[in-house]
């Protein structure tokens, strides 16, 4: 693939990462509004899922995967 082109697999992983980040951020907002300031089990579960998905996405596309 070219430097700026993404494969269908990369596009799917990026979409999955964005969905996981949105779920984590939505949960964080709800918990903050409810006065919860500690990391709840739900927050930890969503955070772990977001980190796992980010590991599949390349660094240049917002993930944590370095190199090929």
CHARMM internal coordinates of N, CA and C (Angstrom, degrees):
IC EDIT
DIST 1 N 1 CA 1.4429
DIST 1 CA 1 C 1.5233
ANGL 1 N 1 CA 1 C 108.63
DIST 1 C 2 N 1.3069
ANGL 1 CA 1 C 2 N 115.12
DIHE 1 N 1 CA 1 C 2 N 157.00
DIST 2 N 2 CA 1.4530
ANGL 1 C 2 N 2 CA 120.64
DIHE 1 CA 1 C 2 N 2 CA 177.58
DIST 2 CA 2 C 1.5135
ANGL 2 N 2 CA 2 C 111.52
DIHE 1 C 2 N 2 CA 2 C -72.07
DIST 2 C 3 N 1.2936
ANGL 2 CA 2 C 3 N 115.00
DIHE 2 N 2 CA 2 C 3 N 175.64
DIST 3 N 3 CA 1.4590
ANGL 2 C 3 N 3 CA 120.55
DIHE 2 CA 2 C 3 N 3 CA -177.12
DIST 3 CA 3 C 1.5275
ANGL 3 N 3 CA 3 C 111.31
DIHE 2 C 3 N 3 CA 3 C -62.69
DIST 3 C 4 N 1.3349
ANGL 3 CA 3 C 4 N 117.61
DIHE 3 N 3 CA 3 C 4 N -39.48
DIST 4 N 4 CA 1.4571
ANGL 3 C 4 N 4 CA 120.24
DIHE 3 CA 3 C 4 N 4 CA -174.41
DIST 4 CA 4 C 1.5226
ANGL 4 N 4 CA 4 C 113.79
DIHE 3 C 4 N 4 CA 4 C -105.21
DIST 4 C 5 N 1.3179
ANGL 4 CA 4 C 5 N 117.70
DIHE 4 N 4 CA 4 C 5 N -2.28
DIST 5 N 5 CA 1.4584
ANGL 4 C 5 N 5 CA 120.67
DIHE 4 CA 4 C 5 N 5 CA -179.43
DIST 5 CA 5 C 1.5203
ANGL 5 N 5 CA 5 C 109.80
DIHE 4 C 5 N 5 CA 5 C -89.07
DIST 5 C 6 N 1.3251
ANGL 5 CA 5 C 6 N 114.43
DIHE 5 N 5 CA 5 C 6 N 143.33
DIST 6 N 6 CA 1.4573
ANGL 5 C 6 N 6 CA 120.21
DIHE 5 CA 5 C 6 N 6 CA 179.18
DIST 6 CA 6 C 1.5270
ANGL 6 N 6 CA 6 C 108.95
DIHE 5 C 6 N 6 CA 6 C -113.59
DIST 6 C 7 N 1.3102
ANGL 6 CA 6 C 7 N 115.72
DIHE 6 N 6 CA 6 C 7 N 140.38
DIST 7 N 7 CA 1.4621
ANGL 6 C 7 N 7 CA 120.41
DIHE 6 CA 6 C 7 N 7 CA 176.11
DIST 7 CA 7 C 1.5268
ANGL 7 N 7 CA 7 C 108.50
DIHE 6 C 7 N 7 CA 7 C -74.34
DIST 7 C 8 N 1.3206
ANGL 7 CA 7 C 8 N 117.25
DIHE 7 N 7 CA 7 C 8 N 162.82
DIST 8 N 8 CA 1.4671
ANGL 7 C 8 N 8 CA 119.56
DIHE 7 CA 7 C 8 N 8 CA 176.15
DIST 8 CA 8 C 1.5374
ANGL 8 N 8 CA 8 C 112.34
DIHE 7 C 8 N 8 CA 8 C -56.91
DIST 8 C 9 N 1.3413
ANGL 8 CA 8 C 9 N 116.53
DIHE 8 N 8 CA 8 C 9 N -35.17
DIST 9 N 9 CA 1.4579
ANGL 8 C 9 N 9 CA 120.24
DIHE 8 CA 8 C 9 N 9 CA 178.98
DIST 9 CA 9 C 1.5303
ANGL 9 N 9 CA 9 C 110.80
DIHE 8 C 9 N 9 CA 9 C -66.13
DIST 9 C 10 N 1.3434
ANGL 9 CA 9 C 10 N 115.87
DIHE 9 N 9 CA 9 C 10 N -40.84
DIST 10 N 10 CA 1.4715
ANGL 9 C 10 N 10 CA 119.95
DIHE 9 CA 9 C 10 N 10 CA 178.14
DIST 10 CA 10 C 1.5292
ANGL 10 N 10 CA 10 C 110.48
DIHE 9 C 10 N 10 CA 10 C -65.02
DIST 10 C 11 N 1.3265
ANGL 10 CA 10 C 11 N 116.73
DIHE 10 N 10 CA 10 C 11 N -41.49
DIST 11 N 11 CA 1.4597
ANGL 10 C 11 N 11 CA 120.79
DIHE 10 CA 10 C 11 N 11 CA 179.31
DIST 11 CA 11 C 1.5362
ANGL 11 N 11 CA 11 C 110.40
DIHE 10 C 11 N 11 CA 11 C -62.26
DIST 11 C 12 N 1.3305
ANGL 11 CA 11 C 12 N 116.66
DIHE 11 N 11 CA 11 C 12 N -41.70
DIST 12 N 12 CA 1.4650
ANGL 11 C 12 N 12 CA 120.64
DIHE 11 CA 11 C 12 N 12 CA 178.79
DIST 12 CA 12 C 1.5232
ANGL 12 N 12 CA 12 C 110.73
DIHE 11 C 12 N 12 CA 12 C -65.46
DIST 12 C 13 N 1.3354
ANGL 12 CA 12 C 13 N 117.33
DIHE 12 N 12 CA 12 C 13 N -41.73
DIST 13 N 13 CA 1.4658
ANGL 12 C 13 N 13 CA 120.85
DIHE 12 CA 12 C 13 N 13 CA 179.46
DIST 13 CA 13 C 1.5214
ANGL 13 N 13 CA 13 C 111.07
DIHE 12 C 13 N 13 CA 13 C -65.36
DIST 13 C 14 N 1.3261
ANGL 13 CA 13 C 14 N 117.00
DIHE 13 N 13 CA 13 C 14 N -38.48
DIST 14 N 14 CA 1.4714
ANGL 13 C 14 N 14 CA 120.86
DIHE 13 CA 13 C 14 N 14 CA 178.28
DIST 14 CA 14 C 1.5229
ANGL 14 N 14 CA 14 C 109.94
DIHE 13 C 14 N 14 CA 14 C -65.35
DIST 14 C 15 N 1.3259
ANGL 14 CA 14 C 15 N 117.54
DIHE 14 N 14 CA 14 C 15 N -43.39
DIST 15 N 15 CA 1.4623
ANGL 14 C 15 N 15 CA 121.05
DIHE 14 CA 14 C 15 N 15 CA 178.15
DIST 15 CA 15 C 1.5240
ANGL 15 N 15 CA 15 C 111.06
DIHE 14 C 15 N 15 CA 15 C -62.65
DIST 15 C 16 N 1.3264
ANGL 15 CA 15 C 16 N 116.43
DIHE 15 N 15 CA 15 C 16 N -40.77
DIST 16 N 16 CA 1.4649
ANGL 15 C 16 N 16 CA 121.27
DIHE 15 CA 15 C 16 N 16 CA 178.58
DIST 16 CA 16 C 1.5300
ANGL 16 N 16 CA 16 C 110.43
DIHE 15 C 16 N 16 CA 16 C -64.57
DIST 16 C 17 N 1.3389
ANGL 16 CA 16 C 17 N 116.52
DIHE 16 N 16 CA 16 C 17 N -39.91
DIST 17 N 17 CA 1.4640
ANGL 16 C 17 N 17 CA 121.16
DIHE 16 CA 16 C 17 N 17 CA 178.68
DIST 17 CA 17 C 1.5295
ANGL 17 N 17 CA 17 C 110.72
DIHE 16 C 17 N 17 CA 17 C -64.50
DIST 17 C 18 N 1.3284
ANGL 17 CA 17 C 18 N 116.49
DIHE 17 N 17 CA 17 C 18 N -43.46
DIST 18 N 18 CA 1.4617
ANGL 17 C 18 N 18 CA 119.97
DIHE 17 CA 17 C 18 N 18 CA 179.70
DIST 18 CA 18 C 1.5250
ANGL 18 N 18 CA 18 C 111.25
DIHE 17 C 18 N 18 CA 18 C -63.76
DIST 18 C 19 N 1.3283
ANGL 18 CA 18 C 19 N 117.26
DIHE 18 N 18 CA 18 C 19 N -38.93
DIST 19 N 19 CA 1.4644
ANGL 18 C 19 N 19 CA 121.14
DIHE 18 CA 18 C 19 N 19 CA 178.23
DIST 19 CA 19 C 1.5277
ANGL 19 N 19 CA 19 C 110.75
DIHE 18 C 19 N 19 CA 19 C -65.68
DIST 19 C 20 N 1.3315
ANGL 19 CA 19 C 20 N 116.59
DIHE 19 N 19 CA 19 C 20 N -41.94
DIST 20 N 20 CA 1.4688
ANGL 19 C 20 N 20 CA 120.36
DIHE 19 CA 19 C 20 N 20 CA 179.32
DIST 20 CA 20 C 1.5323
ANGL 20 N 20 CA 20 C 110.59
DIHE 19 C 20 N 20 CA 20 C -66.15
DIST 20 C 21 N 1.3208
ANGL 20 CA 20 C 21 N 117.07
DIHE 20 N 20 CA 20 C 21 N -40.65
DIST 21 N 21 CA 1.4663
ANGL 20 C 21 N 21 CA 120.53
DIHE 20 CA 20 C 21 N 21 CA 177.38
DIST 21 CA 21 C 1.5200
ANGL 21 N 21 CA 21 C 111.17
DIHE 20 C 21 N 21 CA 21 C -63.73
DIST 21 C 22 N 1.3334
ANGL 21 CA 21 C 22 N 116.63
DIHE 21 N 21 CA 21 C 22 N -40.70
DIST 22 N 22 CA 1.4706
ANGL 21 C 22 N 22 CA 120.35
DIHE 21 CA 21 C 22 N 22 CA 179.14
DIST 22 CA 22 C 1.5256
ANGL 22 N 22 CA 22 C 110.62
DIHE 21 C 22 N 22 CA 22 C -64.06
DIST 22 C 23 N 1.3243
ANGL 22 CA 22 C 23 N 117.47
DIHE 22 N 22 CA 22 C 23 N -43.15
DIST 23 N 23 CA 1.4655
ANGL 22 C 23 N 23 CA 121.09
DIHE 22 CA 22 C 23 N 23 CA 178.72
DIST 23 CA 23 C 1.5301
ANGL 23 N 23 CA 23 C 110.35
DIHE 22 C 23 N 23 CA 23 C -61.55
DIST 23 C 24 N 1.3264
ANGL 23 CA 23 C 24 N 117.07
DIHE 23 N 23 CA 23 C 24 N -42.64
DIST 24 N 24 CA 1.4629
ANGL 23 C 24 N 24 CA 121.44
DIHE 23 CA 23 C 24 N 24 CA 178.99
DIST 24 CA 24 C 1.5252
ANGL 24 N 24 CA 24 C 110.76
DIHE 23 C 24 N 24 CA 24 C -64.44
DIST 24 C 25 N 1.3240
ANGL 24 CA 24 C 25 N 116.92
DIHE 24 N 24 CA 24 C 25 N -45.99
DIST 25 N 25 CA 1.4679
ANGL 24 C 25 N 25 CA 120.58
DIHE 24 CA 24 C 25 N 25 CA -179.56
DIST 25 CA 25 C 1.5236
ANGL 25 N 25 CA 25 C 112.38
DIHE 24 C 25 N 25 CA 25 C -66.28
DIST 25 C 26 N 1.3394
ANGL 25 CA 25 C 26 N 117.33
DIHE 25 N 25 CA 25 C 26 N -40.11
DIST 26 N 26 CA 1.4658
ANGL 25 C 26 N 26 CA 120.80
DIHE 25 CA 25 C 26 N 26 CA 177.35
DIST 26 CA 26 C 1.5249
ANGL 26 N 26 CA 26 C 110.76
DIHE 25 C 26 N 26 CA 26 C -62.24
DIST 26 C 27 N 1.3341
ANGL 26 CA 26 C 27 N 116.39
DIHE 26 N 26 CA 26 C 27 N -43.01
DIST 27 N 27 CA 1.4600
ANGL 26 C 27 N 27 CA 120.81
DIHE 26 CA 26 C 27 N 27 CA 178.38
DIST 27 CA 27 C 1.5253
ANGL 27 N 27 CA 27 C 110.51
DIHE 26 C 27 N 27 CA 27 C -63.84
DIST 27 C 28 N 1.3205
ANGL 27 CA 27 C 28 N 116.94
DIHE 27 N 27 CA 27 C 28 N -43.21
DIST 28 N 28 CA 1.4695
ANGL 27 C 28 N 28 CA 120.73
DIHE 27 CA 27 C 28 N 28 CA 179.74
DIST 28 CA 28 C 1.5245
ANGL 28 N 28 CA 28 C 110.98
DIHE 27 C 28 N 28 CA 28 C -60.71
DIST 28 C 29 N 1.3206
ANGL 28 CA 28 C 29 N 116.16
DIHE 28 N 28 CA 28 C 29 N -42.05
DIST 29 N 29 CA 1.4691
ANGL 28 C 29 N 29 CA 120.51
DIHE 28 CA 28 C 29 N 29 CA 178.90
DIST 29 CA 29 C 1.5193
ANGL 29 N 29 CA 29 C 110.72
DIHE 28 C 29 N 29 CA 29 C -63.62
DIST 29 C 30 N 1.3453
ANGL 29 CA 29 C 30 N 116.87
DIHE 29 N 29 CA 29 C 30 N -45.56
DIST 30 N 30 CA 1.4693
ANGL 29 C 30 N 30 CA 120.65
DIHE 29 CA 29 C 30 N 30 CA 179.05
DIST 30 CA 30 C 1.5167
ANGL 30 N 30 CA 30 C 111.11
DIHE 29 C 30 N 30 CA 30 C -60.29
DIST 30 C 31 N 1.3277
ANGL 30 CA 30 C 31 N 116.56
DIHE 30 N 30 CA 30 C 31 N -45.54
DIST 31 N 31 CA 1.4608
ANGL 30 C 31 N 31 CA 119.84
DIHE 30 CA 30 C 31 N 31 CA -178.30
DIST 31 CA 31 C 1.5311
ANGL 31 N 31 CA 31 C 111.09
DIHE 30 C 31 N 31 CA 31 C -67.25
DIST 31 C 32 N 1.3132
ANGL 31 CA 31 C 32 N 117.28
DIHE 31 N 31 CA 31 C 32 N -38.51
DIST 32 N 32 CA 1.4635
ANGL 31 C 32 N 32 CA 120.24
DIHE 31 CA 31 C 32 N 32 CA 178.81
DIST 32 CA 32 C 1.5247
ANGL 32 N 32 CA 32 C 110.47
DIHE 31 C 32 N 32 CA 32 C -63.67
DIST 32 C 33 N 1.3367
ANGL 32 CA 32 C 33 N 116.95
DIHE 32 N 32 CA 32 C 33 N -43.63
DIST 33 N 33 CA 1.4677
ANGL 32 C 33 N 33 CA 121.18
DIHE 32 CA 32 C 33 N 33 CA 178.83
DIST 33 CA 33 C 1.5239
ANGL 33 N 33 CA 33 C 111.46
DIHE 32 C 33 N 33 CA 33 C -64.62
DIST 33 C 34 N 1.3371
ANGL 33 CA 33 C 34 N 116.86
DIHE 33 N 33 CA 33 C 34 N -29.12
DIST 34 N 34 CA 1.4569
ANGL 33 C 34 N 34 CA 121.38
DIHE 33 CA 33 C 34 N 34 CA 178.94
DIST 34 CA 34 C 1.5277
ANGL 34 N 34 CA 34 C 112.06
DIHE 33 C 34 N 34 CA 34 C -82.67
DIST 34 C 35 N 1.3261
ANGL 34 CA 34 C 35 N 116.91
DIHE 34 N 34 CA 34 C 35 N -1.62
DIST 35 N 35 CA 1.4579
ANGL 34 C 35 N 35 CA 120.82
DIHE 34 CA 34 C 35 N 35 CA 178.09
DIST 35 CA 35 C 1.5134
ANGL 35 N 35 CA 35 C 114.03
DIHE 34 C 35 N 35 CA 35 C 87.80
DIST 35 C 36 N 1.3151
ANGL 35 CA 35 C 36 N 116.90
DIHE 35 N 35 CA 35 C 36 N 10.29
DIST 36 N 36 CA 1.4635
ANGL 35 C 36 N 36 CA 120.71
DIHE 35 CA 35 C 36 N 36 CA 179.55
DIST 36 CA 36 C 1.5252
ANGL 36 N 36 CA 36 C 108.12
DIHE 35 C 36 N 36 CA 36 C -86.16
DIST 36 C 37 N 1.3236
ANGL 36 CA 36 C 37 N 116.15
DIHE 36 N 36 CA 36 C 37 N 121.74
DIST 37 N 37 CA 1.4542
ANGL 36 C 37 N 37 CA 120.14
DIHE 36 CA 36 C 37 N 37 CA -177.64
DIST 37 CA 37 C 1.5317
ANGL 37 N 37 CA 37 C 112.43
DIHE 36 C 37 N 37 CA 37 C -113.21
DIST 37 C 38 N 1.3238
ANGL 37 CA 37 C 38 N 117.30
DIHE 37 N 37 CA 37 C 38 N -6.07
DIST 38 N 38 CA 1.4651
ANGL 37 C 38 N 38 CA 121.58
DIHE 37 CA 37 C 38 N 38 CA 178.96
DIST 38 CA 38 C 1.5230
ANGL 38 N 38 CA 38 C 109.41
DIHE 37 C 38 N 38 CA 38 C -98.05
DIST 38 C 39 N 1.3252
ANGL 38 CA 38 C 39 N 115.31
DIHE 38 N 38 CA 38 C 39 N 161.46
DIST 39 N 39 CA 1.4570
ANGL 38 C 39 N 39 CA 120.09
DIHE 38 CA 38 C 39 N 39 CA 176.31
DIST 39 CA 39 C 1.5277
ANGL 39 N 39 CA 39 C 109.38
DIHE 38 C 39 N 39 CA 39 C -76.10
DIST 39 C 40 N 1.3141
ANGL 39 CA 39 C 40 N 115.78
DIHE 39 N 39 CA 39 C 40 N 114.56
DIST 40 N 40 CA 1.4623
ANGL 39 C 40 N 40 CA 121.31
DIHE 39 CA 39 C 40 N 40 CA 179.24
DIST 40 CA 40 C 1.5320
ANGL 40 N 40 CA 40 C 109.40
DIHE 39 C 40 N 40 CA 40 C -83.58
DIST 40 C 41 N 1.3313
ANGL 40 CA 40 C 41 N 117.19
DIHE 40 N 40 CA 40 C 41 N 164.47
DIST 41 N 41 CA 1.4680
ANGL 40 C 41 N 41 CA 119.57
DIHE 40 CA 40 C 41 N 41 CA 175.84
DIST 41 CA 41 C 1.5352
ANGL 41 N 41 CA 41 C 111.91
DIHE 40 C 41 N 41 CA 41 C -57.96
DIST 41 C 42 N 1.3295
ANGL 41 CA 41 C 42 N 117.45
DIHE 41 N 41 CA 41 C 42 N -35.43
DIST 42 N 42 CA 1.4669
ANGL 41 C 42 N 42 CA 120.68
DIHE 41 CA 41 C 42 N 42 CA 178.38
DIST 42 CA 42 C 1.5245
ANGL 42 N 42 CA 42 C 110.67
DIHE 41 C 42 N 42 CA 42 C -66.23
DIST 42 C 43 N 1.3203
ANGL 42 CA 42 C 43 N 117.41
DIHE 42 N 42 CA 42 C 43 N -42.85
DIST 43 N 43 CA 1.4569
ANGL 42 C 43 N 43 CA 121.02
DIHE 42 CA 42 C 43 N 43 CA 176.75
DIST 43 CA 43 C 1.5276
ANGL 43 N 43 CA 43 C 110.34
DIHE 42 C 43 N 43 CA 43 C -60.87
DIST 43 C 44 N 1.3221
ANGL 43 CA 43 C 44 N 116.71
DIHE 43 N 43 CA 43 C 44 N -45.13
DIST 44 N 44 CA 1.4623
ANGL 43 C 44 N 44 CA 120.64
DIHE 43 CA 43 C 44 N 44 CA -179.34
DIST 44 CA 44 C 1.5226
ANGL 44 N 44 CA 44 C 111.56
DIHE 43 C 44 N 44 CA 44 C -63.46
DIST 44 C 45 N 1.3354
ANGL 44 CA 44 C 45 N 116.71
DIHE 44 N 44 CA 44 C 45 N -38.10
DIST 45 N 45 CA 1.4681
ANGL 44 C 45 N 45 CA 120.90
DIHE 44 CA 44 C 45 N 45 CA 178.26
DIST 45 CA 45 C 1.5264
ANGL 45 N 45 CA 45 C 110.27
DIHE 44 C 45 N 45 CA 45 C -64.85
DIST 45 C 46 N 1.3390
ANGL 45 CA 45 C 46 N 116.35
DIHE 45 N 45 CA 45 C 46 N -47.85
DIST 46 N 46 CA 1.4608
ANGL 45 C 46 N 46 CA 120.30
DIHE 45 CA 45 C 46 N 46 CA -179.68
DIST 46 CA 46 C 1.5267
ANGL 46 N 46 CA 46 C 111.75
DIHE 45 C 46 N 46 CA 46 C -65.81
DIST 46 C 47 N 1.3206
ANGL 46 CA 46 C 47 N 116.96
DIHE 46 N 46 CA 46 C 47 N -37.70
DIST 47 N 47 CA 1.4615
ANGL 46 C 47 N 47 CA 121.08
DIHE 46 CA 46 C 47 N 47 CA 179.11
DIST 47 CA 47 C 1.5325
ANGL 47 N 47 CA 47 C 110.51
DIHE 46 C 47 N 47 CA 47 C -65.13
DIST 47 C 48 N 1.3241
ANGL 47 CA 47 C 48 N 116.76
DIHE 47 N 47 CA 47 C 48 N -43.17
DIST 48 N 48 CA 1.4649
ANGL 47 C 48 N 48 CA 120.26
DIHE 47 CA 47 C 48 N 48 CA 178.56
DIST 48 CA 48 C 1.5299
ANGL 48 N 48 CA 48 C 110.57
DIHE 47 C 48 N 48 CA 48 C -63.33
DIST 48 C 49 N 1.3262
ANGL 48 CA 48 C 49 N 116.34
DIHE 48 N 48 CA 48 C 49 N -40.54
DIST 49 N 49 CA 1.4688
ANGL 48 C 49 N 49 CA 120.22
DIHE 48 CA 48 C 49 N 49 CA 179.16
DIST 49 CA 49 C 1.5257
ANGL 49 N 49 CA 49 C 110.47
DIHE 48 C 49 N 49 CA 49 C -65.18
DIST 49 C 50 N 1.3325
ANGL 49 CA 49 C 50 N 117.37
DIHE 49 N 49 CA 49 C 50 N -42.04
DIST 50 N 50 CA 1.4667
ANGL 49 C 50 N 50 CA 120.96
DIHE 49 CA 49 C 50 N 50 CA 179.31
DIST 50 CA 50 C 1.5267
ANGL 50 N 50 CA 50 C 110.62
DIHE 49 C 50 N 50 CA 50 C -64.63
DIST 50 C 51 N 1.3165
ANGL 50 CA 50 C 51 N 117.67
DIHE 50 N 50 CA 50 C 51 N -40.12
DIST 51 N 51 CA 1.4637
ANGL 50 C 51 N 51 CA 121.15
DIHE 50 CA 50 C 51 N 51 CA 178.66
DIST 51 CA 51 C 1.5244
ANGL 51 N 51 CA 51 C 111.44
DIHE 50 C 51 N 51 CA 51 C -66.55
DIST 51 C 52 N 1.3194
ANGL 51 CA 51 C 52 N 116.50
DIHE 51 N 51 CA 51 C 52 N -38.73
DIST 52 N 52 CA 1.4581
ANGL 51 C 52 N 52 CA 121.08
DIHE 51 CA 51 C 52 N 52 CA 179.61
DIST 52 CA 52 C 1.5318
ANGL 52 N 52 CA 52 C 110.65
DIHE 51 C 52 N 52 CA 52 C -63.81
DIST 52 C 53 N 1.3195
ANGL 52 CA 52 C 53 N 116.07
DIHE 52 N 52 CA 52 C 53 N -42.80
DIST 53 N 53 CA 1.4667
ANGL 52 C 53 N 53 CA 120.42
DIHE 52 CA 52 C 53 N 53 CA -179.92
DIST 53 CA 53 C 1.5266
ANGL 53 N 53 CA 53 C 110.58
DIHE 52 C 53 N 53 CA 53 C -70.49
DIST 53 C 54 N 1.3289
ANGL 53 CA 53 C 54 N 117.29
DIHE 53 N 53 CA 53 C 54 N -39.10
DIST 54 N 54 CA 1.4700
ANGL 53 C 54 N 54 CA 120.89
DIHE 53 CA 53 C 54 N 54 CA 179.74
DIST 54 CA 54 C 1.5215
ANGL 54 N 54 CA 54 C 111.16
DIHE 53 C 54 N 54 CA 54 C -62.39
DIST 54 C 55 N 1.3194
ANGL 54 CA 54 C 55 N 117.63
DIHE 54 N 54 CA 54 C 55 N -27.49
DIST 55 N 55 CA 1.4586
ANGL 54 C 55 N 55 CA 121.37
DIHE 54 CA 54 C 55 N 55 CA 179.23
DIST 55 CA 55 C 1.5300
ANGL 55 N 55 CA 55 C 111.97
DIHE 54 C 55 N 55 CA 55 C -68.98
DIST 55 C 56 N 1.3291
ANGL 55 CA 55 C 56 N 117.05
DIHE 55 N 55 CA 55 C 56 N -16.85
DIST 56 N 56 CA 1.4591
ANGL 55 C 56 N 56 CA 121.40
DIHE 55 CA 55 C 56 N 56 CA 179.39
DIST 56 CA 56 C 1.5274
ANGL 56 N 56 CA 56 C 112.36
DIHE 55 C 56 N 56 CA 56 C -90.02
DIST 56 C 57 N 1.3274
ANGL 56 CA 56 C 57 N 116.67
DIHE 56 N 56 CA 56 C 57 N -11.46
DIST 57 N 57 CA 1.4650
ANGL 56 C 57 N 57 CA 121.63
DIHE 56 CA 56 C 57 N 57 CA -175.25
DIST 57 CA 57 C 1.5271
ANGL 57 N 57 CA 57 C 109.21
DIHE 56 C 57 N 57 CA 57 C -105.20
DIST 57 C 58 N 1.3072
ANGL 57 CA 57 C 58 N 115.54
DIHE 57 N 57 CA 57 C 58 N 138.46
DIST 58 N 58 CA 1.4548
ANGL 57 C 58 N 58 CA 121.00
DIHE 57 CA 57 C 58 N 58 CA -179.83
DIST 58 CA 58 C 1.5202
ANGL 58 N 58 CA 58 C 113.14
DIHE 57 C 58 N 58 CA 58 C -62.43
DIST 58 C 59 N 1.3132
ANGL 58 CA 58 C 59 N 114.81
DIHE 58 N 58 CA 58 C 59 N 151.21
DIST 59 N 59 CA 1.4608
ANGL 58 C 59 N 59 CA 122.45
DIHE 58 CA 58 C 59 N 59 CA -179.63
DIST 59 CA 59 C 1.5297
ANGL 59 N 59 CA 59 C 112.06
DIHE 58 C 59 N 59 CA 59 C -54.79
DIST 59 C 60 N 1.3106
ANGL 59 CA 59 C 60 N 116.51
DIHE 59 N 59 CA 59 C 60 N -40.45
DIST 60 N 60 CA 1.4756
ANGL 59 C 60 N 60 CA 120.50
DIHE 59 CA 59 C 60 N 60 CA -176.34
DIST 60 CA 60 C 1.5188
ANGL 60 N 60 CA 60 C 112.15
DIHE 59 C 60 N 60 CA 60 C -72.15
DIST 60 C 61 N 1.3056
ANGL 60 CA 60 C 61 N 118.08
DIHE 60 N 60 CA 60 C 61 N -13.01
DIST 61 N 61 CA 1.4665
ANGL 60 C 61 N 61 CA 121.43
DIHE 60 CA 60 C 61 N 61 CA 179.31
DIST 61 CA 61 C 1.5325
ANGL 61 N 61 CA 61 C 111.50
DIHE 60 C 61 N 61 CA 61 C -109.62
DIST 61 C 62 N 1.3294
ANGL 61 CA 61 C 62 N 117.11
DIHE 61 N 61 CA 61 C 62 N 16.68
DIST 62 N 62 CA 1.4473
ANGL 61 C 62 N 62 CA 120.87
DIHE 61 CA 61 C 62 N 62 CA 174.64
DIST 62 CA 62 C 1.5204
ANGL 62 N 62 CA 62 C 115.46
DIHE 61 C 62 N 62 CA 62 C 99.18
DIST 62 C 63 N 1.3033
ANGL 62 CA 62 C 63 N 117.84
DIHE 62 N 62 CA 62 C 63 N -2.51
DIST 63 N 63 CA 1.4620
ANGL 62 C 63 N 63 CA 121.28
DIHE 62 CA 62 C 63 N 63 CA -179.95
DIST 63 CA 63 C 1.5199
ANGL 63 N 63 CA 63 C 111.27
DIHE 62 C 63 N 63 CA 63 C -91.41
DIST 63 C 64 N 1.3104
ANGL 63 CA 63 C 64 N 115.05
DIHE 63 N 63 CA 63 C 64 N -164.46
DIST 64 N 64 CA 1.4665
ANGL 63 C 64 N 64 CA 120.36
DIHE 63 CA 63 C 64 N 64 CA -178.03
DIST 64 CA 64 C 1.5289
ANGL 64 N 64 CA 64 C 112.32
DIHE 63 C 64 N 64 CA 64 C -114.21
DIST 64 C 65 N 1.3148
ANGL 64 CA 64 C 65 N 117.79
DIHE 64 N 64 CA 64 C 65 N -4.20
DIST 65 N 65 CA 1.4634
ANGL 64 C 65 N 65 CA 121.92
DIHE 64 CA 64 C 65 N 65 CA -178.04
DIST 65 CA 65 C 1.5324
ANGL 65 N 65 CA 65 C 109.63
DIHE 64 C 65 N 65 CA 65 C -71.72
DIST 65 C 66 N 1.3170
ANGL 65 CA 65 C 66 N 115.63
DIHE 65 N 65 CA 65 C 66 N 125.19
DIST 66 N 66 CA 1.4729
ANGL 65 C 66 N 66 CA 120.51
DIHE 65 CA 65 C 66 N 66 CA -179.42
DIST 66 CA 66 C 1.5207
ANGL 66 N 66 CA 66 C 109.50
DIHE 65 C 66 N 66 CA 66 C -105.91
DIST 66 C 67 N 1.3010
ANGL 66 CA 66 C 67 N 116.06
DIHE 66 N 66 CA 66 C 67 N 136.76
DIST 67 N 67 CA 1.4614
ANGL 66 C 67 N 67 CA 120.25
DIHE 66 CA 66 C 67 N 67 CA 176.32
DIST 67 CA 67 C 1.5079
ANGL 67 N 67 CA 67 C 112.95
DIHE 66 C 67 N 67 CA 67 C 66.21
DIST 67 C 68 N 1.2919
ANGL 67 CA 67 C 68 N 116.07
DIHE 67 N 67 CA 67 C 68 N -171.55
DIST 68 N 68 CA 1.4763
ANGL 67 C 68 N 68 CA 120.63
DIHE 67 CA 67 C 68 N 68 CA 179.57
DIST 68 CA 68 C 1.4872
ANGL 68 N 68 CA 68 C 110.95
DIHE 67 C 68 N 68 CA 68 C -125.50
END
COOR INIT
IC SEED 1 N 1 CA 1 C
IC BUILD
